[in-house]
Amino acid sequence: MTNPRLTFGEMTTYGELARGVHPADELGLQMAMALGQPDPPSPPFAVVPVLLDGSHIGWLASVRYVWGGTCYEFRSISGNTNFSCATKDAILDHLQEVLQLSS
């Protein structure tokens, strides 16, 4: 469950689907986030601002790949904190741990 101090801004979606890259390939992941092809059924690439106590601290991104995988990534405003997970629940749990909001 998400902590009440942690909120999210308005989602921005992009009509791109990342090309087939393996999730363990960091350089390939960065390239795949920039490349893609149209995918009409659902937004394959979405970015959501993350707010802590109303202050913008970073962004959550969701990338859906051609080969069927999905990657969720958090990037802080400073760029010093970056991590990714395979599920929405895992990224939110890890974000709460990093922000020391877990009980």
N, C-alpha and C positions, 0 to 999 in steps of 0.2 A: 504494500500500500504506500502511496506517495505521501510524504510529509506535508502538512498544511502550509509550511513556510515556502515550499517549492511550488511554483506555478509556471505556466507556459503561455507564451504569446501566440500571435496569429500564425498559422501554418502557411508556408509558401511552397507551392508544388511546381515541379518542372516535368514536362512531358518527355523525359528521356529514360531509357532502360539501359543500365550499365551492361557492357559486353561481358562475355564469359571469362571471368578471371577467378582464380582460386582465392578464397578469403585469407589464406596465409601469406599471399604475395602482396606485401605492403606497397611497393611501387606500382604493381598492377592495379591495386585497389584505388590508389590516387588517380591513376589514368582512367580507370573505369568510371570514376565519379564525374569525370569531365566529358566522357564519350557516351554515346547511347543511340537508341533508336526509338521511334514513337511506340507508345503502349496505351491505347485508349481505355481499357477497362478500369484501371486504377492509377493513382499517381505513383510512379515508380521511384521518384526522387522527391523527398519532402524535407524541408528545414523548419524547425520550430525554435524560437527563442526561449531560453530557460531563464527564469527569474527567481531569485532568492530574496525573500522579504521585499519584493517589488523592484529590486535592482537587477539589471541584466547582467548575467554572469557567463553566458555562452550560448551555444546552439546544439540541438539534437538533430541529427540527419538520419534519414532512412533511405537506404539504397536497395532497390530490388533488381536482381541480376537476371540476365537472359537464361542462365542455366538453372534458375529456380531458387537460388539462395537469396537471403536478405541480410543486410548488415545494418546495425544501428550504431551510430557514432556520436560521442559527445566531444565538443571542442570548446575550450574556454576562450573568453575574449582575448586574454593575453597570449594564447597559443601554447602555454606551458603545460596544460592538462589536456590530453587527448586519450581516449580509450574507445574501444568498440566491443560490441557483444552481438550474439546471434539472435536474441529475442528482446522484445520490448520490456518484459519484466526484468530481465537480467540487466539491461542498461539502466533502468530506473533504480534497481536495488544497488548497483555499483555506484551510481551518482549519489545516492543517499549516504553510502559508506564514505565516499571521498569527501563529501560535505559534512561528514560526522553528524548526520541527522538520524541515523539508525538507532533504534533503542535496543 
